[in-house]
Amino acid sequence: MESLAARVALKNRPGIALNLKVIGIVDANTGHAARAVLLFGGAASIEERTGEVWNEHWRPAFQRAVDAARDSLGLGVHSRHRGRSAAWVERTRPRG
């Protein structure tokens, strides 16, 4: 959290997105899927604006967290989460 606060103070948007994703990974893995989705949505919004690419080192853990959060929230996510987080969940939904 201190790292996130420092990046916010410095207006380091790519760093903020990274911190939001890392915190979201922890949340998704500790049963806080709804908060993880909100954090992932915030990170996605920043990344869309800055064009920054996610650090490949974290990608496997991030994808597992995305899957866990999506599974935990189920199909009713759209009725409980509006705006960017719902859009993020839809964008990350596997296409089949």
Protein Blocks (a to p, Z undefined) as FASTA:
>chain_A
ZZmmmmmmnopaklmmmmmmmmmmmmmmnopamlmmmmmmmmmmmmmmnopacdfklmmm
mmmmmmmmmmmnommlmmmpgcjllmmmmmmpccZZ
